[in-house]
């Protein structure tokens, strides 16, 4: 049926949207290895996720992904991302299951029935069960689908079960979120307090001498300075998850002169066979590294010299091999035509029943009769095209646009039947066209001026390194790794060999990429292995076309980071804090004999800045960033001088000129609604994250993948 085709076609996307764990994938045998003594892929609040169970879901997801993508092979990055999604869904299922069980939150069979077949069905039902003629939800399609469910193939039944499960889980999530969001209440007293914070302001004058006036050379930092800064900012030095810093070099494998010579010889022999082939296009597709593109192209599209030669040669000409951008090319000119770049037209589609489109009731013969009838009517009165399209066309959107296909380009495969028909048609001319889904009455509106285009059978061969070249590069990389086991030796050898040393900081345990390098999972696993120590040089890693050797620069484990490990990174901030304290002392010394801010600014060679400050800060003055000072400032009275004040970014002296109270306000209805809406949004986006953050999650995936 058409519905199952829709669900199958879009199930990958739907699954991601609704959080059903059908998207995980493991490449090769590596992902199937079992670490000795470990049977858990992880635990969530003490509940184990067994490797075997997890891997079964991986295999199921693999099959689903293959079917959805139509491909037997996915990229490493796709595999990694899908594997991450599976883990996240497993964790969420356990955590939310605990919440639902504690609350007794369920979706009854009656409620699920109502979500599928009721008067106000679930949004997933509304999305997938639409009348193809109207684009609107049709409850009859749901009933018809369910009636035929037992007759469908097992995969379709399994897909429906997952689809129904997704509806149930989404409904539970919605109930849970509603329980939290509907419990929100903002007292008017709080709203009034917030209003005052936003509108009450203080007008002041302030001086903030630049800390750059104090040279770094005279700032002597002590252990006490570091400890003071560390203690003040201690919460910022808690690491939620471990990470590693790496440096690495790569040996990028390039074809040797011998490789190039051998490939050139092979290409010469291949051209002899190509030029003698009975069907050049079939031969090209069978022997080319890239599928031959038979699209007609304009001048400036084909590679190098072929582009100019093809436009002065007759059809049937063969073009000898030439090298361009690390590829060999050879070609045969199949055709030369004058063709428009684009054309515009309209269609009325009369669809007939076909595989994947079983909801359409017309047979092919019936559709042909109906299309013939419309064609005859339109030949007499073409102005009625849009009207009839809105009434009779099965094409989505026809009721809104009257069947207008708008401008479509030469080479658009989806509209090729219309373009090919339009080549010989004149504006306002009508023609009936058969497609795989129905008969279309097509009317050409206009087309651009024809230009010369060519169609070629292009055969390409990449200039790639041979197995021997790969072996030679691997030997070089192995020698480098074996002879340079320290940081000093690593750096020296890299410089001597002209290898660019790169960094990849803040690498997390489940990352798949290094900075600048995708699909480097094996390197990440090495960096996080228990026996890999700081300063250790890695073995050689094969990263598809390059060999990598890394050195582990830094290891940071989860938890509170000790001061000693942070000192180097903290030095600029600690020095700035010390300078602020020294500047405060300078302000205090300059205050001898005067408290007038203008006189003080003159003595210190700085300017007076006038600003208006709210409790939320963020004025144009530097003091607007000093959130720890803003609170006390709002306790000062007009005419009061204060200073020196020491903040995170500098030292200040200020004069309060005026305290501007908030205007009187009694009605906070709008603010109450806004706060409620903001809270509801936060529940949707942040509630699960909060639950996850408080959970005890042990992630052992790195031992398996």
Steps between C-alpha positions, in 0.01 A plus 500: 500500500602861453502564875750226578712632216495843661588367842777285355636786292508748786546269795865597549401865538193419704701282735751777566219748565308280738796351681448136411828314526520356153812684391824343607764343293835331544750466218703184461592239755666751731168615639408140579804430718441425864737638759618233742317516833249763387143413404335838556503771238408725793275550801231759572410548866623147560306342213729322256497537124640165394733486202304217339166681528650823377664328206172336402343843476799611300442219252130582475584864443751402234235319302256788535763750392596293198138480391440871553814616324497241223869443561698208635776727627502811719783740577693474825355834608145381435575182693639695793206740513244222486684308772486812717127531438441142609690552824313823575168329440592209725593738781185705453278192497636390839494844662154596379372151578600557862315831505189354337494201739536721807213720386287215367499677166370270226322505167204264517389286203190717472710816493735354238198402290375859523844630397488283188133503401335769711357837399826676588771248408868530575706732281692204353171357374407839354840515330498163325136426422417769246281481193742534205238699310430759769808485721264486799475238775254224408383273789378245246861434403581405861211255519584349162864465598421324827252267329773386262778480760473122539545457123820702487855370500674451840723805457197722453341359814819560697513853371144565614581364847793742524282780369229430759764471773634841401151651537468349846842624614439848364166511680668405827763771452229756435311401814817520709594841364147627561513388862804721553405799286142522633633507856682826436379810682663843522379711795426864420748609769779324307389658174508842661849435636619391156340809344688727741829322424452568132381861521658658809830662403792692641664788317866521593844618403782252515874480435658168401874542435630253240682203653743507209658799673656250742782307322491121530864506610421663836217261585640225721257211545510287814343167590256697716389700193428180308321347797284809548389500137446123504288507817286786368428321172511140619167391345638586155780248543273198527528281191175323408674244280860401432690629199838469333725736305691354205764610255546305181673481164374329187670334207265575210538224242550635147559304177865454409654567158494125440129492586428783258693329220322168554156667508580693181590172326178336620295799382660480153396136468154581636451769236563247224217284635280805559538632148414158358201430723161450335330700777730772635261603779460147635878449480562827685263411781655154533859628517483853640572598861195727475170428331476672163271805507291514182353843572535751216739772618598849389848623423705551816375185673731221382855455633800681347565476123203268445271796561620691195559200270154350556330813369682502165494125431227295330295243692679164520846651561726327751730711719835354600590467870618813681598569859313759706488554878647161590268308267525358150213574263393360165171561324273446204275776371154341485287789376494873429174692535357847532305483827341753736644526850156494655132501423175554681171315474203353682361151539184322600594162646253214480658234719438127469551223751858374518741342753530736795200697376222250567270765650430623145195312369523576125652233278752601236237469229248710693761768565583512128135552408467782754820668382388475135172665591674788678740545208211532256328759719817703539580499129174688450543726803861507639417797726316256727823311579550634855132455582498137386832430671360618833196279451647181352879483549640243744827691529566639853454875506300518178199633687707801604718565193278368219761242395775757442837320478680836501841522334692171479852445375645285227633190674245488782432122512162537673363722223689347207183369327359853490825658386548243222145552381542877519801495267274468196199687639393859456359723777136416584534162323359195682630144517416186696797339680511162673705473822545216747217628721247623248412694186574872491343760277790741450478855368819688416495864612840626385865402465832678483692556178679180390877485540753248373544203734684170480447155642811295570585156631777595745727228640716596800786327677636642825878525540537312827786355703579133445514239775878527494482876552267454795746248641790743454316779680402264779864406543593869528225560755597191702862609505399846621283354778762248603796741515330797669356398833531832687349844448838650419588229248148517351523877446854486360426216257179665378687824427783315324254307281299811418188355664241748626422432864130546578305513824167354605406639844210405727448159343212312666473125547222449246625742235546362151710777347825675571519867417526496121474121467172305479456132590788481747327283759797267545723793595247616759484154653879490526506841671249384763647154558594437864862422417558809279698756697566870452789552258455157338535468122238292323538216252422572135130547420364445149248772418408418140764668290724623780692359793488677835727501802382683811649601834284535811555852633257524790267279701209658686272271696145562611457694826649800679826596333790564740659843505843372395362362174332834425780746579628551147150568365407724791807722487348777276186520717695499826731770367196707403355455851832611651511803271147596605609487864811708422289752309262526796800587718601770249150648508509500879837680503371757249198569723725671752380858514196455274190289451377694196479260209610755240805602702582134563475421127737786422754377755491148353499609136173330416152609394165519678233284342131583552259209485155382603502160663211257556509215746554264208817687403626496141543877461763637262728576796754230607331483839188368327675160477583487872196311626643463853526878534161588350302370800678722754480800262119484522524556876686831459326835529513795261806718556700216654858425391629144512843356437727351437285202398683190382327281242588213269606726214643806670488756782248784514405820673149637456259776592125434513324796340141376502293198599209461257219297652284269292172653375194386690336189357223277634386283208742213429266281294715516188820425693333205673400353162850553358665331800262207473576457128873522560480238772299266277764535230775426750315188613493374141868570435665457840298266722651178371849651511448578868388142569797363308746724685392367841507136390787261570608396151799274436599497134719205395455542126863587444590144601293365214491766229 
